[in-house]
Amino acid sequence: MKLKFKIEGLNCPNCAKSLEKSISRLESIESVSINFITQKMIIKTNNENSNELITEINKLIKSEKPEVSITLK
């Protein structure tokens, strides 16, 4: 499954890379790509419960970068 998000509040490319690295460590994540310029994030996952995964990703983002928010597209 592929999920697309709009990501807001990202201040720098290094922040994007840091979040990519952290999100990629989640168990059900196959790949994650954050584009700092377009403020978009694409996640490929094998988790069929997207609501559960989105909640988990939001918690992770808020713990690392509280100023960042995501919205499912």
GUPAZA-825174 format. One line per 2 residues: number of its first residue (from 1); for each residue x, y, z of N, C-alpha, C. Coordinates in steps of 0.001 Angstrom, whole numbers. Example, Ala and Ser with C-alpha at 12.3 -4.5 7.8 and 13.67 -1.06 7.14 Angstrom:
2
1 = 13190/-5690/7800/12300/-4500/7800/13200/-3300/7800; 12850/-2250/7080/13670/-1060/7140/12900/30/7870
***
This chain:
73
1 = 841/-1163/0/0/0/0/898/1241/0; 484/2244/-760/1215/3503/-827/342/4602/-233
3 = 927/5366/699/230/6478/1327/960/7767/987; 203/8796/622/787/10095/282/310/11129/1285
5 = 1255/11967/1740/962/12979/2745/1486/14335/2316; 818/15369/2769/1363/16727/2728/2008/16916/4089
7 = 3232/17409/4086/3955/17595/5341/4213/19084/5528; 3914/19600/6716/4041/21032/6987/4924/21267/8209
9 = 5637/22394/8197/6463/22773/9338/7882/22265/9275; 8252/21652/8167/9607/21141/7993/10533/22311/7686
11 = 11568/22500/8497/12418/23677/8389/13657/23508/7518; 14110/22278/7326/15355/22100/6577/15434/20700/5982
13 = 16262/20518/4946/16436/19199/4331/16971/18160/5320; 17812/18593/6259/18346/17648/7247/17247/17111/8154
15 = 16272/17946/8459/15120/17502/9259/14338/16430/8493; 14185/16630/7199/13484/15655/6355/14219/14319/6373
17 = 15532/14355/6221/16333/13121/6232/16248/12424/7583; 16282/13205/8643/16188/12645/9990/14851/11927/10192
19 = 13754/12564/9750/12437/11932/9870/12339/10691/8990; 12876/10766/7783/12880/9589/6901/13533/8402/7591
21 = 14679/8659/8181/15431/7597/8857/14623/6994/10000; 14006/7834/10816/13217/7360/11962/11979/6592/11516
23 = 11266/7125/10535/10045/6463/10055/10383/5132/9405; 11500/5069/8695/11874/3824/8015/12153/2693/8997
25 = 12412/3023/10248/12672/1987/11264/11390/1334/11788; 10244/1938/11512/8981/1339/11954/8801/-2/11256
27 = 8238/-942/11974/8174/-2331/11526/7499/-2537/10168; 6395/-1891/9918/5625/-2176/8698/5998/-1284/7509
29 = 7013/-443/7670/7403/477/6595/8349/-220/5620; 7989/-213/4353/8865/-741/3311/9807/348/2805
31 = 9264/1566/2610/10095/2700/2202/9382/3999/2551; 10188/5036/2703/9651/6371/2980/10502/7382/2236
33 = 9822/8370/1657/10507/9429/929/9858/10760/1286; 10677/11683/1786/10187/13027/2102/10894/14005/1184
35 = 10105/14780/453/10652/15804/-427/10491/17148/272; 11623/17714/697/11607/18980/1435/11047/20120/584
37 = 11401/20155/-697/10985/21245/-1585/9467/21243/-1797; 8896/20074/-2104/7457/20000/-2391/6616/19780/-1132
39 = 7296/19503/0/6601/19251/1271/5642/18059/1161; 6137/16983/520/5339/15762/378/6100/14570/936
41 = 5343/13616/1446/5915/12379/1965/5155/11212/1357; 5888/10225/871/5290/9006/325/5821/7828/1128
43 = 4905/7008/1591/5256/5835/2386/4698/4601/1707; 5549/3595/1574/5097/2280/1124/5121/1372/2344
45 = 4007/671/2544/3864/-154/3733/3182/-1479/3417; 3429/-2461/4265/2721/-3731/4150/1618/-3820/5198
47 = 1378/-2733/5919/338/-2671/6945/-994/-2321/6284; -1977/-3181/6464/-3299/-2943/5877/-4133/-1962/6701
49 = -3745/-1739/7941/-4484/-820/8806/-3816/555/8748; -4212/1351/7781/-3559/2643/7580/-3799/3608/8738
51 = -4956/3550/9381/-5235/4447/10515/-4262/4199/11659; -4006/2940/11953/-3058/2578/13012/-1657/3073/12666
53 = -1259/2890/11425/64/3314/10975/205/4832/11020; -810/5551/10571/-775/7016/10580/-652/7529/12015
55 = -1357/6926/12934/-1262/7303/14348/161/7092/14853; 747/5967/14506/2117/5651/14924/3121/6651/14336
57 = 2950/6986/13065/3838/7947/12401/3689/9327/13034; 2461/9745/13303/2220/11043/13950/2900/11137/15312
59 = 2807/10066/16110/3452/10049/17422/4960/10206/17275; 5529/9504/16326/6970/9569/16089/7390/10975/15669
61 = 6653/11552/14735/6975/12903/14255/6869/13913/15398; 5806/13846/16179/5609/14796/17275/6698/14670/18340
63 = 7229/13465/18545/8289/13299/19540/9621/13865/19044; 9847/13832/17738/11111/14316/17178/11043/15764/16702
65 = 9965/16104/16038/9806/17438/15445/8392/17932/15739; 8151/18472/16936/6792/18870/17321/6149/19915/16394
67 = 6949/20656/15679/6416/21694/14790/5913/21132/13453; 6183/19866/13189/5819/19241/11914/4465/18540/12029
69 = 3652/18675/10968/2369/17958/10919/2201/17340/9536; 1420/16270/9482/1152/15590/8212/-346/15487/7989
71 = -720/15502/6707/-2108/15342/6314/-2159/14344/5168; -3000/13339/5305/-3161/12334/4258/-3774/12974/3026
73 = -3196/12683/1857/-3712/13246/612/-4613/12252/-69
***
